């Protein structure tokens, strides 16, 4: 049986973006950056954005597959 996938809805996209935005805001508040620290983050904005993208990509991929069962033809001997 062929599986079909549907594109993400705009509502789903907005909700996921909100989760990410809220997470960054919470992290920022918990660190209590001072003015100089905040400026250094701004100066390294490309690096900051890259790290956020990498983390988001990894967690989105992991969570989107959570609960999915995958069949395998691999044999794993006992004791390994």
C-alpha positions as CSV (number, residue, x, y, z in Angstrom):
1,X,0.0,0.0,0.0
2,X,1.5,3.4,-1.0
3,X,1.6,6.0,1.7
4,X,0.7,9.6,0.9
5,X,2.0,12.6,2.8
6,X,0.2,15.9,3.2
7,X,2.0,19.2,3.5
8,X,2.2,20.9,6.8
9,X,-0.7,23.4,7.4
10,X,0.0,27.1,8.0
11,X,-1.5,26.6,11.5
12,X,0.9,23.8,12.2
13,X,3.8,25.8,10.9
14,X,2.9,28.9,13.0
15,X,2.5,26.7,16.2
16,X,5.9,25.1,15.7
17,X,7.6,28.5,15.0
18,X,6.0,29.7,18.2
19,X,7.4,26.8,20.2
20,X,10.9,27.7,18.9
21,X,10.5,31.4,19.5
22,X,9.2,30.7,23.1
23,X,12.1,28.4,23.7
24,X,14.7,31.0,22.7
25,X,12.9,33.7,24.7
26,X,12.9,31.4,27.8
27,X,16.6,30.6,27.3
28,X,17.5,34.3,27.0
29,X,15.6,35.1,30.2
30,X,17.2,32.3,32.2
31,X,20.7,33.4,31.2
32,X,20.0,37.1,32.1
33,X,22.5,38.4,29.6
34,X,23.9,41.8,30.2
35,X,24.1,44.5,27.6
36,X,27.6,43.6,26.5
37,X,26.8,39.8,26.3
38,X,23.7,40.5,24.3
39,X,25.7,42.7,21.9
40,X,28.2,39.9,21.4
41,X,25.4,37.5,20.5
42,X,24.1,40.1,18.0
43,X,27.5,40.5,16.5
44,X,27.7,36.7,16.0
45,X,24.1,36.6,14.7
46,X,24.9,34.3,11.8
47,X,26.6,31.8,14.1
48,X,23.7,32.0,16.5
49,X,21.1,31.4,13.8
50,X,23.1,28.5,12.3
51,X,23.3,26.8,15.7
52,X,19.5,27.3,16.3
53,X,18.8,25.9,12.8
54,X,21.0,22.9,13.4
55,X,19.3,22.2,16.8
56,X,15.8,22.7,15.3
57,X,16.5,20.5,12.4
58,X,17.7,17.7,14.6
59,X,14.8,17.9,17.1
60,X,12.2,18.4,14.4
61,X,13.4,15.3,12.5
62,X,13.6,13.3,15.7
63,X,10.1,14.3,17.0
64,X,8.5,13.9,13.6
65,X,9.5,10.3,13.5
66,X,8.7,9.5,17.1
67,X,6.4,6.6,17.4
68,X,6.9,5.5,13.8
69,X,7.6,1.8,13.4
70,X,10.2,0.8,10.9
71,X,10.5,-2.8,9.7
72,X,14.0,-4.2,9.3
73,X,15.5,-7.2,7.7
74,X,18.5,-7.0,10.0
75,X,19.4,-9.9,12.3
76,X,21.0,-8.9,15.6
77,X,22.5,-11.8,17.5
78,X,21.8,-12.1,21.2
79,X,24.5,-10.6,23.5
80,X,25.3,-7.6,21.2
